[in-house]
Amino acid sequence: MRRFAAPALLAALAVAAGCGGNGGGGSIPEGAGKAPADAAAFVSLATDPSSEQWKQAMELAARFPGAASQLRRLEKYKGAYGPELDVVWLDFANTGDNVVAVTKPSDIGRLKAVIAPDKAAYSELSGGWVAIGGNQAIVDRFEKEAQGDKLDGDKDFKTGFEK
């Protein structure tokens, strides 16, 4: 698996576990304030290993070969990502690879050490947030599209997370 595959795996597990929000609904994930309003899909996962959402993801991952090891691999990189990891699909073209992960790492140096420059790209966003993609072109596209309206301002998105 490519290094960037772990965030996409987390997103799939979050959706399958029924925990696509940050703890069951009510509040909008902070990363939605970084994502473009016209994103095709957005999944948020609490990446705190003590959170209920993380425990549910690990329980579900145990049912899929290789999935649990990918989640445990993320635990190894603690500090390289924040307490929330958001996966944003800009569209579903390119076999679903037009995707960016957004997080607010507690240690940007650790994040930089984890990302292999030949396998992934990143860009520092405002407020300590970072966008990570499979290549620089997708990260640049994300930044350009995110210059406009944000997902956290979309009425339907808000309604979905509030429920």
C-alpha positions in Angstrom: 0.0 0.0 0.0 1.2 3.5 -0.7 1.9 5.7 2.4 -1.1 7.8 1.6 -3.5 4.9 1.6 -3.8 4.9 5.4 -6.0 8.0 5.5 -8.3 6.7 2.8 -8.5 3.4 4.7 -9.5 5.3 7.8 -12.2 7.1 5.9 -13.7 3.9 4.7 -13.6 2.4 8.1 -15.2 5.5 9.6 -18.1 5.3 7.1 -18.5 1.6 7.6 -18.5 1.9 11.4 -21.2 4.6 11.1 -18.9 7.1 12.7 -18.2 9.5 9.9 -18.6 12.5 12.2 -16.5 13.5 15.1 -18.2 11.4 17.8 -21.7 10.8 16.6 -22.9 14.2 15.4 -23.6 17.6 16.8 -20.5 19.5 16.0 -18.9 20.3 12.7 -15.3 18.9 12.3 -12.7 21.7 12.3 -11.2 20.5 9.1 -14.4 21.3 7.3 -13.3 24.9 7.6 -10.4 24.1 5.4 -12.2 22.0 2.7 -13.8 23.5 -0.4 -17.6 23.6 -0.3 -18.0 21.7 -3.5 -15.9 18.7 -2.3 -17.5 15.4 -3.5 -17.0 13.7 -0.1 -15.7 14.5 3.4 -15.1 12.0 6.2 -13.8 13.0 9.6 -12.2 10.6 12.1 -11.2 11.3 15.7 -7.6 9.9 15.7 -7.2 9.9 19.5 -6.6 6.3 20.4 -8.6 6.7 23.6 -11.7 8.0 21.7 -14.8 5.8 21.2 -14.6 6.4 17.4 -11.0 5.1 17.3 -12.0 2.0 19.3 -14.9 1.3 16.9 -12.6 1.7 13.9 -10.1 -0.7 15.4 -12.8 -3.2 16.2 -14.1 -3.0 12.6 -10.6 -3.1 11.1 -9.9 -6.4 12.9 -12.4 -8.0 10.5 -10.4 -6.9 7.4 -7.0 -8.4 6.5 -4.4 -5.6 6.7 -6.7 -2.9 7.9 -5.8 -3.2 11.6 -2.1 -3.1 10.8 -2.6 0.2 8.8 -4.5 1.7 11.8 -1.8 0.5 14.2 0.8 2.0 11.8 -0.9 5.4 12.3 -0.5 5.0 16.1 3.2 4.7 15.5 3.2 8.1 14.0 1.5 9.9 16.9 2.3 13.6 16.7 2.4 13.6 12.9 -1.3 14.0 12.8 -3.8 15.8 15.1 -6.8 14.6 17.1 -8.9 14.9 13.9 -8.0 13.5 10.5 -10.3 14.6 7.7 -10.3 13.0 4.2 -11.6 15.2 1.4 -12.4 13.8 -2.1 -12.3 16.7 -4.6 -14.1 14.5 -7.0 -14.3 10.8 -7.8 -12.3 10.9 -11.0 -8.9 9.3 -11.4 -10.2 6.1 -9.6 -10.9 8.0 -6.5 -7.3 9.3 -6.1 -8.3 13.0 -6.2 -8.2 13.0 -2.4 -6.5 15.0 0.3 -6.1 14.4 4.0 -6.3 17.4 6.3 -5.0 17.4 9.9 -3.6 19.7 12.5 -0.4 17.9 13.6 0.9 18.5 17.1 4.4 18.1 15.6 4.9 19.4 12.1 8.5 18.1 12.1 7.2 14.6 12.8 4.7 14.9 10.0 7.5 16.0 7.6 9.6 13.0 8.6 6.7 10.6 7.9 5.8 11.9 4.5 8.1 10.6 1.8 8.7 13.3 -0.7 8.6 10.9 -3.6 5.3 9.3 -2.4 3.3 12.2 -1.1 3.1 15.9 -0.9 1.9 18.4 1.7 1.2 22.0 2.2 0.9 24.0 5.4 -2.5 25.7 5.7 -3.6 28.5 8.1 -4.1 27.8 11.8 -1.5 24.9 11.9 -3.5 22.7 9.6 -1.8 20.6 6.8 -3.1 19.2 3.6 -1.5 15.9 2.5 -2.0 14.4 -1.0 -0.6 11.7 -3.2 1.2 14.3 -5.3 1.9 18.1 -5.4 -0.7 18.6 -8.1 -3.6 17.4 -6.0 -2.4 19.4 -3.0 -2.2 22.5 -5.2 -5.7 21.8 -6.6 -7.1 21.4 -3.1 -5.6 24.8 -2.0 -6.9 26.5 -5.1 -10.4 25.1 -4.6 -10.3 25.9 -0.9 -9.8 29.6 -1.6 -13.5 30.0 -2.1 -16.4 28.9 0.1 -15.7 26.2 2.7 -17.6 23.1 3.6 -18.4 24.3 7.1 -20.5 27.1 5.6 -22.6 24.7 3.5 -26.2 24.4 4.9 -26.7 20.7 3.9 -23.3 19.7 5.3 -24.1 21.3 8.6 -27.5 19.6 8.7 -25.9 16.2 8.0 -23.4 16.6 10.9 -25.9 17.9 13.3 -28.0 14.8 12.8 
